[in-house]
């Protein structure tokens, strides 16, 4: 029985990703070939290439660039924080409106 162990999740620098994507987009190498040479999963490299194309305006309509995704994450985090602050203030206002001191 030839069972493979699941691959441990690794992280890569932006420079490494950019280099791998450049091998595919600028040098015309295949995703599978580059992935094999760099010991990457094909699906990870495909995602990086797809995102790189979106970032330069070659993606499908409505696709978010990396910068837009980062801004969306930041804005969602800010909304959660503001909602928590609002809820705290609502509770405090209700508490003091009842005449508690």
Order of alpha helices (4+ residues) and beta strands (2+ residues): alpha-alpha-alpha-alpha
